[in-house]
Amino acid sequence: MEECVFCRIVKGELPCYRLYESELALAFLDINPITRGHALIIPKRHVERLGQLSEEEVKEVFSAAAEIAEASLSALGAKGANFWVNQGSIAGQVVKHFHAHVVPRYAEEEVKVEVRPLKLSEEEMESIAERLRLGR
Ligand code: AMP
C-alpha cells in the first residue's frame, strides 16, 4: 500500500510550505489553494478522524488553525475565514490523515457551498438529540 502523503510530509520525504511545526502538529499551505493562504493543519500522528485525536493534539491543531486565520487577517488582508474538516469519503475526505482546512476569505463569491436544509418534525429532532446527547 502506498504511504500516506501527509505522513511523507511529516517525515520530510515530500516538500511543503511549512507554517508551523511542534512535537504534535504541522501546518502547511494546501498545494491546490482555494484562496490565498489556504492552509492545512495536521496531527503528526496518522489518524483519520477528529475523534481519534488526543486532547493535546486537538488543542495543538485548532490553536494553530486559529492563529493562522488571525495571521491571514493581519498579513494577507483577509476579511474572514472558513474552518473545514472533511471527515470520511462521503464528506469529501480525500487524504485519510486528519487535517483541518483554514481558508482565508477575501470576497463572498470565492467559495460556494450549497446547503439545502432538511425539514424535520419535532419528534425527529427530539429523537436525534436524544441519541446524540453527550453523557457527560
Ligand atoms: P480533503 O478533501 O479534505 O481530504 O483535502 C485534501 C487536501 O490536501 C486538498 O485540498 C489537496 O489540495 C491537499 N493536498 C494533497 N496533497 C498535498 C500536498 N502534497 N501538499 C499540500 N497539500 C496537499
Backbone and ligand atoms as CSV (ligand in chain L), in Angstrom:
chain,resi,resn,atom,element,x,y,z
A,1,MET,N,N,0.843,-1.206,0.000
A,1,MET,CA,C,0.000,0.000,0.000
A,1,MET,C,C,0.881,1.260,0.000
A,2,GLU,N,N,0.497,2.250,-0.792
A,2,GLU,CA,C,1.266,3.491,-0.856
A,2,GLU,C,C,1.143,4.265,0.460
A,3,GLU,N,N,2.264,4.864,0.890
A,3,GLU,CA,C,2.205,5.560,2.167
A,3,GLU,C,C,1.448,6.877,2.072
A,4,CYS,N,N,0.820,7.229,3.165
A,4,CYS,CA,C,0.036,8.461,3.260
A,4,CYS,C,C,0.896,9.680,2.891
A,5,VAL,N,N,0.351,10.542,2.039
A,5,VAL,CA,C,1.081,11.703,1.552
A,5,VAL,C,C,1.436,12.666,2.704
A,6,PHE,N,N,0.538,12.791,3.677
A,6,PHE,CA,C,0.826,13.711,4.787
A,6,PHE,C,C,1.870,13.112,5.734
A,7,CYS,N,N,1.871,11.782,5.894
A,7,CYS,CA,C,2.937,11.144,6.692
A,7,CYS,C,C,4.282,11.384,6.018
A,8,ARG,N,N,4.289,11.370,4.716
A,8,ARG,CA,C,5.548,11.609,3.985
A,8,ARG,C,C,6.005,13.056,4.166
A,9,ILE,N,N,5.064,13.984,4.240
A,9,ILE,CA,C,5.424,15.389,4.510
A,9,ILE,C,C,5.995,15.503,5.925
A,10,VAL,N,N,5.343,14.840,6.896
A,10,VAL,CA,C,5.828,14.859,8.291
A,10,VAL,C,C,7.272,14.360,8.350
A,11,LYS,N,N,7.553,13.275,7.597
A,11,LYS,CA,C,8.908,12.687,7.623
A,11,LYS,C,C,9.934,13.500,6.835
A,12,GLY,N,N,9.462,14.503,6.086
A,12,GLY,CA,C,10.373,15.305,5.272
A,12,GLY,C,C,10.695,14.651,3.938
A,13,GLU,N,N,9.944,13.615,3.573
A,13,GLU,CA,C,10.171,12.934,2.280
A,13,GLU,C,C,9.542,13.711,1.123
A,14,LEU,N,N,8.533,14.530,1.463
A,14,LEU,CA,C,7.910,15.398,0.452
A,14,LEU,C,C,8.005,16.829,0.953
A,15,PRO,N,N,8.172,17.781,0.034
A,15,PRO,CA,C,8.296,19.182,0.471
A,15,PRO,C,C,6.936,19.776,0.831
A,16,CYS,N,N,6.968,20.838,1.607
A,16,CYS,CA,C,5.739,21.596,1.870
A,16,CYS,C,C,6.135,23.030,2.202
A,17,TYR,N,N,5.144,23.929,2.096
A,17,TYR,CA,C,5.347,25.315,2.529
A,17,TYR,C,C,4.944,25.357,3.998
A,18,ARG,N,N,5.918,25.107,4.886
A,18,ARG,CA,C,5.621,24.936,6.309
A,18,ARG,C,C,5.283,26.254,6.992
A,19,LEU,N,N,4.220,26.248,7.777
A,19,LEU,CA,C,3.790,27.442,8.508
A,19,LEU,C,C,4.030,27.314,10.001
A,20,TYR,N,N,3.989,26.081,10.488
A,20,TYR,CA,C,4.120,25.846,11.931
A,20,TYR,C,C,4.477,24.386,12.160
A,21,GLU,N,N,5.334,24.155,13.146
A,21,GLU,CA,C,5.643,22.775,13.497
A,21,GLU,C,C,5.880,22.684,14.989
A,22,SER,N,N,5.304,21.660,15.600
A,22,SER,CA,C,5.575,21.370,17.012
A,22,SER,C,C,5.768,19.865,17.112
A,23,GLU,N,N,5.899,19.391,18.322
A,23,GLU,CA,C,6.093,17.949,18.519
A,23,GLU,C,C,4.897,17.157,17.990
A,24,LEU,N,N,3.710,17.757,18.110
A,24,LEU,CA,C,2.483,17.011,17.797
A,24,LEU,C,C,1.816,17.387,16.490
A,25,ALA,N,N,2.090,18.589,15.991
A,25,ALA,CA,C,1.314,19.084,14.848
A,25,ALA,C,C,2.188,19.761,13.802
A,26,LEU,N,N,1.615,19.861,12.619
A,26,LEU,CA,C,2.315,20.510,11.497
A,26,LEU,C,C,1.274,21.276,10.682
A,27,ALA,N,N,1.641,22.468,10.230
A,27,ALA,CA,C,0.744,23.254,9.385
A,27,ALA,C,C,1.505,23.672,8.138
A,28,PHE,N,N,0.833,23.583,6.990
A,28,PHE,CA,C,1.481,23.936,5.726
A,28,PHE,C,C,0.420,24.403,4.737
A,29,LEU,N,N,0.875,25.056,3.667
A,29,LEU,CA,C,-0.071,25.544,2.665
A,29,LEU,C,C,-0.619,24.390,1.844
A,30,ASP,N,N,-1.919,24.469,1.540
A,30,ASP,CA,C,-2.534,23.493,0.634
A,30,ASP,C,C,-1.945,23.697,-0.760
A,31,ILE,N,N,-1.578,22.601,-1.402
A,31,ILE,CA,C,-0.926,22.657,-2.712
A,31,ILE,C,C,-1.889,23.120,-3.825
A,32,ASN,N,N,-3.180,22.973,-3.574
A,32,ASN,CA,C,-4.199,23.459,-4.527
A,32,ASN,C,C,-5.100,24.462,-3.820
A,33,PRO,N,N,-4.548,25.653,-3.549
A,33,PRO,CA,C,-5.287,26.587,-2.688
A,33,PRO,C,C,-6.583,27.098,-3.312
A,34,ILE,N,N,-7.620,27.122,-2.502
A,34,ILE,CA,C,-8.901,27.699,-2.931
A,34,ILE,C,C,-8.806,29.219,-2.880
A,35,THR,N,N,-8.091,29.725,-1.869
A,35,THR,CA,C,-7.818,31.168,-1.779
A,35,THR,C,C,-6.369,31.335,-1.317
A,36,ARG,N,N,-5.880,32.580,-1.332
A,36,ARG,CA,C,-4.505,32.841,-0.885
A,36,ARG,C,C,-4.368,32.549,0.609
A,37,GLY,N,N,-3.443,31.659,0.947
A,37,GLY,CA,C,-3.220,31.341,2.356
A,37,GLY,C,C,-3.969,30.104,2.827
A,38,HIS,N,N,-4.650,29.413,1.900
A,38,HIS,CA,C,-5.357,28.161,2.249
A,38,HIS,C,C,-4.353,27.208,2.899
A,39,ALA,N,N,-4.614,26.876,4.154
A,39,ALA,CA,C,-3.653,26.085,4.935
A,39,ALA,C,C,-4.277,24.808,5.463
A,40,LEU,N,N,-3.423,23.838,5.723
A,40,LEU,CA,C,-3.848,22.576,6.329
A,40,LEU,C,C,-3.083,22.405,7.627
A,41,ILE,N,N,-3.775,21.966,8.665
A,41,ILE,CA,C,-3.120,21.702,9.943
A,41,ILE,C,C,-3.403,20.251,10.283
A,42,ILE,N,N,-2.340,19.520,10.574
A,42,ILE,CA,C,-2.482,18.076,10.809
A,42,ILE,C,C,-1.806,17.675,12.130
A,43,PRO,N,N,-2.303,16.579,12.740
A,43,PRO,CA,C,-1.505,15.974,13.804
A,43,PRO,C,C,-0.389,15.205,13.117
A,44,LYS,N,N,0.787,15.119,13.706
A,44,LYS,CA,C,1.859,14.362,13.045
A,44,LYS,C,C,1.522,12.872,13.014
A,45,ARG,N,N,0.815,12.421,14.048
A,45,ARG,CA,C,0.425,11.017,14.144
A,45,ARG,C,C,-0.667,10.735,13.118
A,46,HIS,N,N,-0.569,9.603,12.435
A,46,HIS,CA,C,-1.578,9.285,11.422
A,46,HIS,C,C,-2.856,8.765,12.064
A,47,VAL,N,N,-3.871,9.623,12.073
A,47,VAL,CA,C,-5.222,9.183,12.430
A,47,VAL,C,C,-6.152,9.793,11.402
A,48,GLU,N,N,-7.319,9.174,11.253
A,48,GLU,CA,C,-8.209,9.590,10.176
A,48,GLU,C,C,-9.272,10.595,10.635
A,49,ARG,N,N,-9.782,10.354,11.856
A,49,ARG,CA,C,-10.947,11.131,12.294
A,49,ARG,C,C,-10.608,12.030,13.480
A,50,LEU,N,N,-11.370,13.122,13.590
A,50,LEU,CA,C,-11.198,14.057,14.713
A,50,LEU,C,C,-11.302,13.326,16.050
A,51,GLY,N,N,-12.211,12.390,16.132
A,51,GLY,CA,C,-12.434,11.651,17.377
A,51,GLY,C,C,-11.264,10.770,17.794
A,52,GLN,N,N,-10.291,10.595,16.927
A,52,GLN,CA,C,-9.123,9.767,17.266
A,52,GLN,C,C,-7.940,10.601,17.764
A,53,LEU,N,N,-8.098,11.941,17.750
A,53,LEU,CA,C,-7.015,12.808,18.243
A,53,LEU,C,C,-7.038,12.856,19.767
A,54,SER,N,N,-5.865,12.994,20.367
A,54,SER,CA,C,-5.812,13.202,21.817
A,54,SER,C,C,-6.218,14.655,22.087
A,55,GLU,N,N,-6.528,14.942,23.354
A,55,GLU,CA,C,-6.896,16.327,23.702
A,55,GLU,C,C,-5.770,17.293,23.360
A,56,GLU,N,N,-4.539,16.863,23.589
A,56,GLU,CA,C,-3.378,17.729,23.285
A,56,GLU,C,C,-3.289,17.978,21.785
A,57,GLU,N,N,-3.525,16.946,20.996
A,57,GLU,CA,C,-3.469,17.126,19.537
A,57,GLU,C,C,-4.584,18.054,19.054
A,58,VAL,N,N,-5.778,17.892,19.628
A,58,VAL,CA,C,-6.900,18.773,19.253
A,58,VAL,C,C,-6.513,20.223,19.548
A,59,LYS,N,N,-5.946,20.434,20.735
A,59,LYS,CA,C,-5.554,21.786,21.148
A,59,LYS,C,C,-4.496,22.357,20.192
A,60,GLU,N,N,-3.494,21.560,19.909
A,60,GLU,CA,C,-2.400,21.986,19.018
A,60,GLU,C,C,-2.928,22.331,17.622
A,61,VAL,N,N,-3.732,21.418,17.062
A,61,VAL,CA,C,-4.211,21.594,15.686
A,61,VAL,C,C,-5.115,22.824,15.587
A,62,PHE,N,N,-6.071,22.936,16.521
A,62,PHE,CA,C,-7.038,24.029,16.370
A,62,PHE,C,C,-6.511,25.371,16.875
A,63,SER,N,N,-5.559,25.360,17.799
A,63,SER,CA,C,-4.987,26.663,18.167
A,63,SER,C,C,-4.092,27.160,17.035
A,64,ALA,N,N,-3.408,26.239,16.346
A,64,ALA,CA,C,-2.617,26.664,15.181
A,64,ALA,C,C,-3.548,27.178,14.084
A,65,ALA,N,N,-4.685,26.503,13.895
A,65,ALA,CA,C,-5.659,26.948,12.873
A,65,ALA,C,C,-6.130,28.370,13.186
A,66,ALA,N,N,-6.426,28.606,14.462
A,66,ALA,CA,C,-6.900,29.934,14.866
A,66,ALA,C,C,-5.830,30.996,14.611
A,67,GLU,N,N,-4.590,30.669,14.951
A,67,GLU,CA,C,-3.502,31.645,14.778
A,67,GLU,C,C,-3.219,31.932,13.315
A,68,ILE,N,N,-3.299,30.892,12.487
A,68,ILE,CA,C,-3.055,31.090,11.045
A,68,ILE,C,C,-4.171,31.954,10.455
A,69,ALA,N,N,-5.395,31.728,10.896
A,69,ALA,CA,C,-6.512,32.563,10.419
A,69,ALA,C,C,-6.304,34.015,10.852
A,70,GLU,N,N,-5.840,34.214,12.093
A,70,GLU,CA,C,-5.549,35.580,12.561
A,70,GLU,C,C,-4.451,36.215,11.706
A,71,ALA,N,N,-3.406,35.411,11.401
A,71,ALA,CA,C,-2.299,35.932,10.589
A,71,ALA,C,C,-2.790,36.298,9.186
A,72,SER,N,N,-3.761,35.535,8.675
A,72,SER,CA,C,-4.267,35.856,7.327
A,72,SER,C,C,-5.011,37.193,7.329
A,73,LEU,N,N,-5.606,37.549,8.477
A,73,LEU,CA,C,-6.261,38.867,8.585
A,73,LEU,C,C,-5.219,39.969,8.558
A,74,SER,N,N,-4.209,39.823,9.403
A,74,SER,CA,C,-3.244,40.920,9.552
A,74,SER,C,C,-2.211,40.951,8.427
A,75,ALA,N,N,-1.790,39.790,7.937
A,75,ALA,CA,C,-0.679,39.777,6.967
A,75,ALA,C,C,-1.125,39.675,5.520
A,76,LEU,N,N,-2.317,39.123,5.283
A,76,LEU,CA,C,-2.757,38.954,3.892
A,76,LEU,C,C,-3.968,39.820,3.545
A,77,GLY,N,N,-4.532,40.464,4.548
A,77,GLY,CA,C,-5.686,41.323,4.290
A,77,GLY,C,C,-6.988,40.554,4.123
A,78,ALA,N,N,-7.032,39.289,4.645
A,78,ALA,CA,C,-8.294,38.543,4.585
A,78,ALA,C,C,-9.323,39.236,5.482
A,79,LYS,N,N,-10.598,38.977,5.180
A,79,LYS,CA,C,-11.666,39.604,5.965
A,79,LYS,C,C,-12.366,38.592,6.868
A,80,GLY,N,N,-12.048,37.312,6.673
A,80,GLY,CA,C,-12.650,36.241,7.472
A,80,GLY,C,C,-12.005,34.938,7.061
A,81,ALA,N,N,-12.561,33.836,7.517
A,81,ALA,CA,C,-12.005,32.526,7.146
A,81,ALA,C,C,-13.056,31.445,7.322
A,82,ASN,N,N,-12.945,30.411,6.523
A,82,ASN,CA,C,-13.709,29.184,6.764
A,82,ASN,C,C,-12.766,28.170,7.394
A,83,PHE,N,N,-13.269,27.471,8.395
A,83,PHE,CA,C,-12.536,26.366,9.026
A,83,PHE,C,C,-13.289,25.096,8.626
A,84,TRP,N,N,-12.587,24.177,7.954
A,84,TRP,CA,C,-13.262,22.988,7.437
A,84,TRP,C,C,-12.571,21.714,7.833
A,85,VAL,N,N,-13.370,20.700,8.091
A,85,VAL,CA,C,-12.851,19.341,8.210
A,85,VAL,C,C,-13.760,18.450,7.378
A,86,ASN,N,N,-13.199,17.756,6.403
A,86,ASN,CA,C,-13.945,16.749,5.671
A,86,ASN,C,C,-13.626,15.417,6.330
A,87,GLN,N,N,-14.615,14.777,6.897
A,87,GLN,CA,C,-14.366,13.512,7.610
A,87,GLN,C,C,-15.085,12.372,6.901
A,88,GLY,N,N,-14.304,11.444,6.336
A,88,GLY,CA,C,-14.877,10.309,5.609
A,88,GLY,C,C,-15.072,10.653,4.139
A,89,SER,N,N,-14.982,9.609,3.296
A,89,SER,CA,C,-15.130,9.818,1.848
A,89,SER,C,C,-16.455,10.497,1.521
A,90,ILE,N,N,-17.505,10.132,2.242
A,90,ILE,CA,C,-18.836,10.687,1.961
A,90,ILE,C,C,-18.861,12.199,2.145
A,91,ALA,N,N,-17.975,12.694,3.012
A,91,ALA,CA,C,-17.908,14.135,3.275
A,91,ALA,C,C,-16.804,14.808,2.465
A,92,GLY,N,N,-16.174,14.035,1.571
A,92,GLY,CA,C,-15.166,14.637,0.698
A,92,GLY,C,C,-13.737,14.512,1.180
A,93,GLN,N,N,-13.493,13.673,2.195
A,93,GLN,CA,C,-12.107,13.499,2.664
A,93,GLN,C,C,-11.353,12.635,1.651
A,94,VAL,N,N,-10.357,13.231,1.039
A,94,VAL,CA,C,-9.554,12.529,0.033
A,94,VAL,C,C,-8.304,11.959,0.698
A,95,VAL,N,N,-7.620,12.783,1.497
A,95,VAL,CA,C,-6.422,12.323,2.201
A,95,VAL,C,C,-6.861,11.803,3.573
A,96,LYS,N,N,-6.613,10.538,3.814
A,96,LYS,CA,C,-7.145,9.891,5.020
A,96,LYS,C,C,-6.234,10.055,6.240
A,97,HIS,N,N,-5.656,11.214,6.345
A,97,HIS,CA,C,-4.866,11.619,7.514
A,97,HIS,C,C,-5.558,12.889,7.975
A,98,PHE,N,N,-6.045,12.907,9.217
A,98,PHE,CA,C,-6.864,14.028,9.660
A,98,PHE,C,C,-6.216,15.381,9.337
A,99,HIS,N,N,-7.003,16.299,8.836
A,99,HIS,CA,C,-6.500,17.649,8.591
A,99,HIS,C,C,-7.632,18.655,8.687
A,100,ALA,N,N,-7.292,19.822,9.241
A,100,ALA,CA,C,-8.234,20.936,9.272
A,100,ALA,C,C,-7.805,21.923,8.196
A,101,HIS,N,N,-8.775,22.372,7.412
A,101,HIS,CA,C,-8.505,23.402,6.401
A,101,HIS,C,C,-8.765,24.771,7.027
A,102,VAL,N,N,-7.887,25.734,6.742
A,102,VAL,CA,C,-8.193,27.142,7.017
A,102,VAL,C,C,-8.194,27.837,5.670
A,103,VAL,N,N,-9.343,28.386,5.316
A,103,VAL,CA,C,-9.484,29.050,4.015
A,103,VAL,C,C,-9.763,30.536,4.262
A,104,PRO,N,N,-8.726,31.368,4.159
A,104,PRO,CA,C,-8.945,32.804,4.349
A,104,PRO,C,C,-9.921,33.324,3.288
A,105,ARG,N,N,-10.784,34.242,3.706
A,105,ARG,CA,C,-11.795,34.744,2.769
A,105,ARG,C,C,-11.599,36.239,2.514
A,106,TYR,N,N,-11.645,36.575,1.240
A,106,TYR,CA,C,-11.443,37.953,0.797
A,106,TYR,C,C,-12.698,38.537,0.162
A,107,ALA,N,N,-13.507,37.649,-0.432
A,107,ALA,CA,C,-14.729,38.092,-1.115
A,107,ALA,C,C,-15.753,36.977,-1.030
A,108,GLU,N,N,-17.028,37.366,-1.025
A,108,GLU,CA,C,-18.092,36.368,-0.844
A,108,GLU,C,C,-18.142,35.311,-1.923
A,109,GLU,N,N,-17.840,35.727,-3.153
A,109,GLU,CA,C,-18.075,34.832,-4.298
A,109,GLU,C,C,-16.968,33.800,-4.535
A,110,GLU,N,N,-15.891,33.836,-3.701
A,110,GLU,CA,C,-14.776,32.901,-3.928
A,110,GLU,C,C,-15.158,31.444,-3.712
A,111,VAL,N,N,-15.992,31.214,-2.744
A,111,VAL,CA,C,-16.318,29.840,-2.344
A,111,VAL,C,C,-17.835,29.710,-2.286
A,112,LYS,N,N,-18.345,28.669,-2.948
A,112,LYS,CA,C,-19.799,28.459,-2.892
A,112,LYS,C,C,-20.089,27.112,-2.233
A,113,VAL,N,N,-20.810,27.147,-1.165
A,113,VAL,CA,C,-21.214,25.910,-0.502
A,113,VAL,C,C,-22.737,25.831,-0.602
A,114,GLU,N,N,-23.212,24.782,-1.273
A,114,GLU,CA,C,-24.659,24.660,-1.433
A,114,GLU,C,C,-25.245,23.935,-0.227
A,115,VAL,N,N,-26.162,24.585,0.426
A,115,VAL,CA,C,-26.773,23.991,1.619
A,115,VAL,C,C,-28.276,23.911,1.401
A,116,ARG,N,N,-28.824,22.710,1.586
A,116,ARG,CA,C,-30.277,22.551,1.481
A,116,ARG,C,C,-30.804,21.976,2.792
A,117,PRO,N,N,-31.329,22.846,3.655
A,117,PRO,CA,C,-31.774,22.360,4.965
A,117,PRO,C,C,-32.907,21.342,4.843
A,118,LEU,N,N,-32.863,20.321,5.704
A,118,LEU,CA,C,-33.930,19.324,5.760
A,118,LEU,C,C,-35.089,19.889,6.557
A,119,LYS,N,N,-36.281,19.402,6.245
A,119,LYS,CA,C,-37.424,19.753,7.108
A,119,LYS,C,C,-37.717,18.540,7.986
A,120,LEU,N,N,-37.409,18.635,9.261
A,120,LEU,CA,C,-37.625,17.512,10.171
A,120,LEU,C,C,-38.708,17.871,11.180
A,121,SER,N,N,-39.478,16.859,11.564
A,121,SER,CA,C,-40.538,17.093,12.550
A,121,SER,C,C,-39.909,17.270,13.936
A,122,GLU,N,N,-40.723,17.794,14.861
A,122,GLU,CA,C,-40.238,17.963,16.241
A,122,GLU,C,C,-39.836,16.625,16.837
A,123,GLU,N,N,-40.620,15.571,16.498
A,123,GLU,CA,C,-40.321,14.223,17.033
A,123,GLU,C,C,-38.953,13.752,16.532
A,124,GLU,N,N,-38.728,13.949,15.238
A,124,GLU,CA,C,-37.434,13.525,14.674
A,124,GLU,C,C,-36.282,14.292,15.312
A,125,MET,N,N,-36.469,15.621,15.475
A,125,MET,CA,C,-35.413,16.445,16.088
A,125,MET,C,C,-35.134,15.959,17.516
A,126,GLU,N,N,-36.217,15.676,18.263
A,126,GLU,CA,C,-36.058,15.224,19.650
A,126,GLU,C,C,-35.361,13.868,19.696
A,127,SER,N,N,-35.749,12.964,18.784
A,127,SER,CA,C,-35.160,11.630,18.760
A,127,SER,C,C,-33.672,11.688,18.384
A,128,ILE,N,N,-33.342,12.569,17.466
A,128,ILE,CA,C,-31.932,12.735,17.070
A,128,ILE,C,C,-31.133,13.306,18.243
A,129,ALA,N,N,-31.682,14.339,18.864
A,129,ALA,CA,C,-30.985,14.970,20.007
A,129,ALA,C,C,-30.759,13.950,21.118
A,130,GLU,N,N,-31.773,13.109,21.341
A,130,GLU,CA,C,-31.694,12.055,22.371
A,130,GLU,C,C,-30.497,11.134,22.110
A,131,ARG,N,N,-30.335,10.760,20.851
A,131,ARG,CA,C,-29.268,9.806,20.513
A,131,ARG,C,C,-27.879,10.435,20.481
A,132,LEU,N,N,-27.847,11.752,20.233
A,132,LEU,CA,C,-26.534,12.405,20.120
A,132,LEU,C,C,-26.060,13.044,21.420
A,133,ARG,N,N,-26.979,13.222,22.364
A,133,ARG,CA,C,-26.644,13.933,23.604
A,133,ARG,C,C,-25.436,13.280,24.287
A,134,LEU,N,N,-24.509,14.118,24.724
A,134,LEU,CA,C,-23.311,13.588,25.358
A,134,LEU,C,C,-23.591,13.203,26.795
A,135,GLY,N,N,-23.100,12.050,27.172
A,135,GLY,CA,C,-23.356,11.569,28.538
A,135,GLY,C,C,-22.362,12.107,29.539
A,136,ARG,N,N,-22.077,13.385,29.481
A,136,ARG,CA,C,-21.173,13.981,30.494
A,136,ARG,C,C,-21.592,15.392,30.837
L,1,AMP,P1,P,-9.601,16.699,1.697
L,1,AMP,O1,O,-10.583,16.692,0.557
L,1,AMP,O2,O,-10.161,17.394,2.906
L,1,AMP,O3,O,-9.049,15.325,2.004
L,1,AMP,O4,O,-8.421,17.619,1.204
L,1,AMP,C1,C,-7.127,17.195,0.965
L,1,AMP,C2,C,-6.334,18.425,0.616
L,1,AMP,O5,O,-4.962,18.092,0.632
L,1,AMP,C3,C,-6.643,19.009,-0.764
L,1,AMP,O6,O,-7.088,20.352,-0.604
L,1,AMP,C4,C,-5.317,18.913,-1.501
L,1,AMP,O7,O,-5.081,20.021,-2.344
L,1,AMP,C5,C,-4.313,18.859,-0.355
L,1,AMP,N1,N,-3.062,18.194,-0.674
L,1,AMP,C6,C,-2.890,16.964,-1.234
L,1,AMP,N2,N,-1.576,16.683,-1.355
L,1,AMP,C7,C,-0.901,17.748,-0.853
L,1,AMP,C8,C,0.478,18.076,-0.681
L,1,AMP,N3,N,1.455,17.244,-1.072
L,1,AMP,N4,N,0.798,19.258,-0.122
L,1,AMP,C9,C,-0.157,20.107,0.266
L,1,AMP,N5,N,-1.470,19.864,0.154
L,1,AMP,C10,C,-1.850,18.707,-0.407
